[in-house]
């Protein structure tokens, strides 16, 4: 199977973006109209989510028909209503007897500090994202939920860097494909797990635009956290974060296994974001399993972490400067 390094390599998965480039916000929908067994793992202390309880074991509904990722903080959850309308018009959803109810879990990230805070993803934007959904490789960078994403905010938004949304996939044997789509809006720095080098993150207050990529360009969030300055600004300047994403696979899973795979996939965040899962992030990962191939959940979960880490790196490398912030695409790393 020839892959395009995109979550849409998983058969039955489509991705659509919609965004307002002037306001620097947007949303992304991952559609599986035939339904996929869903799971979720939420870490960090500042989540914004919808329909996550039903994804946990011991609850009735097993399959989801879409997952929405959106900017706009809690306001952005409204975009899920547009996704539901799109699916309802196509008679897709959980059969409740008197109606088919589309199951659309969602998670949001905080992007109100860049662009216009009074413009957020809404139902119309969620509907448009569905209309834009394709099976081809999904766009990356400053699109969809990544439009207003930033990273490295411990020294405040002025010292942050532009991030975005990214995707990756791999075939793990016997025709099983695992893909990830990640919108990266972390408080911490994004690092390359292979080298340990910071790819995008908090910039030193002493470094100007002419020194892009030079030694000392990055403040190094972990180092800042150990200082008096870091301890004093943490929780104030660094508010407004969260990494959200979806792992999709054509593996056959129970709801319990989908939740376990989501839990294991969070390791990809820990490998590529430093620090991850803080009280200032609401890191949330969904799993969608379409069920076409038999697979061991341990293997799927292990490689889910790998594609999550790759998708995070692709998100920051594909991002372009916006809102007065530089991006990793300008750095010689």
N, C-alpha and C positions, 0 to 999 in steps of 0.2 A: 504494500500500500504506500503510495507516494503522498507524503504529508506536506502541508504548507506552513507548518508551525503556527497553527491557529486552532482555537477551540472549535471552530466550525469543521475541523477534520473529523469530529465525532459525528457519525451519520445521524441525521434527524435534528441536528442543532443548527439554528440560525441566530445571527446577531444583528441588531439594528441600533444605530446611534441617532440621537437628535441633540442639538445644542444651540445655544445663543452665544455666538462668538464675541459679540459686543459686551454682553453682561458677564461672560466667562462662567457659564454654568451649562449643565446638560444632563442627559440620562442615557442609559444603555439597557437594552432588553435582550435576554437570552431566551429564545423561544424553543419549546419542544412541544409541538401541538398534539402529538400522539401521547404525551405524558411521559414523565420520567420519575422514578423513585427519588425522593428528595431527602436531603440531610443538611444539617447546619452545625457549625461550631462558632460560638461567639466568645471572644476574649477581649480584654481591655475594659476600662471602666466607663466609657462614654459612647454606648451604642445607640443607633437609631434604626429600628427595624419594624417590619410588619409581617405577620403570618409566620413567625418562626416557631411558635409553640406547637403548631400542628405537625411540624417536621420531626419532632422528637418521638422516640419509641413510646408505645402505649397510647397513641392517639389514632383516631379512625382513618383519616385521609393519608394515603401513601404517596400519591403521585401529584407532581406539580406540572403546570403547563407553561410556565415562564418564571424567570427571576428577573427582577428589576434592580439595577444599580443606579443611584442618582446623586447629584449634588443638591445644594439647597438646604442642607441641614434637615430638620424634621419637616419643614415645608415640602421638601422634595418627595416625601412619601405619597403625596397626592398624585404623582405621575403613575402610580400603580393602577389607579382607577381607569386611566386611559388604556392601559394594557388589558384590563379586564373587559372593557367595552369592545376592544378589537377582537378578543377571543369569543366573547358572547355573541357577537355578530356572526361568527363562523360556527356557532353551536358547539364550542369547545369548552369543556369544564367537567367538574364533578357532578354526576347525575343525582340531584337531590329530589327527584320525582317531579316536582312542579317547575323546576328550572335546572339548567346546567350552570354551575357556579365555577368560573375559572379560578384556579388556585395559583396565586401570584405572590410569593414571598418577595420581600424587598429589603434593601439596606441603603442607607444614605451616608454621605460624607459631608463635612463642613467646608464650603467654599465661599462663604459670605464675605470673607475678608479680602477677596480679590474680585475685580469687576464690580457689578452692581448688586448690593445686598437685597434690594427690593425686587429683583427678578429671580425667580426660582423655577425649576422644572414643575410642570403642572400636568393635568390629565391630557391636555392637547399635545404636549410634548411627548408624553408616554405613548400616546396613540401614534404619533408620527414616527417614533422610534420603531414601532411594530411595522409600519408601512415600509420603513427603510431596511427591514431585516433581510439578510442575504445568507446564502450558504457559502459564498466565496470568503476568502480571507478577510477578517474584519480589520477595519482601519484602527490605527494605534496613535498614541500621542494626545494632542489637544482635541479630542472628540468625545462625544457622549459624556459619561460620568467623569472622564478625565479632563474635561475642558477647563475646570477651575482647580484641579488638583495641584498641591504644592507639597514640598518636603523640607525638613530641616528648620523647624520653627522655634527652637528653644530660645533664640535671641530675638524673637519677634518676626512678624511677617516680612519686614523690610530686608531681613538677612536670609530669607528662605530661598528656595529655587523652584522653578516650574517643573512639575511632574505631569503625568498623564495616565493613560490606560494602555495596557499591553497584553499580548496573548502568546501562548506557546503550546506545543503539543508533542507527544511522542507515542510511538507504537511499542508496546511492552511485551509482545509475543502473542501468538495464536489469534491475531487479528484484533486484539484489544487495544483501543486508543484511549489515552488520557489527555485532556486539554484543560487549560486554565485561562481565565480572563480576569485581570486584576486592575482595579482603579487605585492608584497609589497616592495617598494623602497623609503621609506619616508625620508624626512629630519628630521622629528620629531621622538618621541618615540612611541612605540606600548604599549598600556595599556589595562588591563583587565577591561571592563566596569563595571563588578560586584564588583570589589574590589578597582579600581582606581590605582592598583599597576602597575609599569612599568614591562613589560615582556621582552622587548628588546629595546635598544636605545643607546644613547650616553653614553660612559663609562668615568668615572672620570679619568683624566690624572694621578692621584696619585695611581690608583688601578692597580696592576699587575695580571697576570694570576693565581697566587696562591690564590687570594682573590675572585675568581669567586663566585658570589652570596652573598658576604658579604655586610654588611651595608655600604653604601657609594659607592657601585660599580657603580651605575648609576649617571651620572652628573645631570640628569633631565633637559631636553632641555628648558622647560619654565623658570626654575630658571636661567639657563645660559643666556637666552635672556635678562634678567633684568640687567645683569652685564656689566661692561665696556668691558670685554673680549668678551662677547656674541655680543654686538653691533658692535665691531670692526671686528669680523670674519664673521659675518652673511653676506652672499652674496659672500664670497670668499671661505672659507673652505667648506661651505655647498652646493655648486653648484653640480648638478647632481643627481636629485631625480625623483620622480613621482610614484604614485600608480595607477595602471591600472587594469581594471577588466571587467567581464561580468556577468550580471544577466540574467538568462534564466527562463522561465516559460511556462507552457502549457495553461496559461490563454489567452482568446481572447481579443485583444486590437487593437485600432486604433493607428496610428502613434503618434497622440497627447497624447494618454494615455501612450504609451511606453516611450515617452520623460518625461512625468510626473513621471512615475515609476523610471526612471533613476535619476531624480532630487531627489526624496525621498530616493532612495538607497544611495545617498551620505551621508545621516545622519549616516550610518554605519561607514564611514570613520571618521567622527567627534567624534563618540563615542569611537573609538579604537585607534586613532592616535592623538598625542598631540605635536605640533599643526598640523592641517590639512589645506589644500587649501592655502598654502602660495604662495608668488610670486616665490619661489624657487622650487615649485612642479607643476606638470602639470596634476593633478589628473583627470582621465577620466574614466567614467563608461558607458558601453553599456548595452542595454536591447534587448533581443531576445524573442519574444512572438510567440509561435507556433500555438496558436489559437484553441486548442482542447476543452477548458472548459470555461464556462462563469464565470466571476469574476469581482468584484468591484475593480477599479484601486486603490482606497484608501487603501483597504486591501492588495492588492498585493504590493503596494509601502511601506506600513508600515512594512511588513515582509521581503521585499527586504533589508531594512536597517538592519534587524536582521541577515540575512544570510551573508550579506557583512561583518559585524563586526565579526561574527564567523569565516568566511573564512580568514580574516586578522589574527586572533589569531592562526588559524591552520597553516598559512603560516610561521609564525615565529617559532612556536613550532616544526614544521617538519624540519626546516632548520638545516643543519649540518655545522660545522666549515669549512671555505674555505678561500683561499686568505690571510691567516694569521689572520683572524677574528674569534672570538668565536661566538657561537650561543646560543639561549635560551635553546636548548636541553641539554646544559651543566650546566644550573642553576637549583637550587633546589627551584623553585617558584611554 
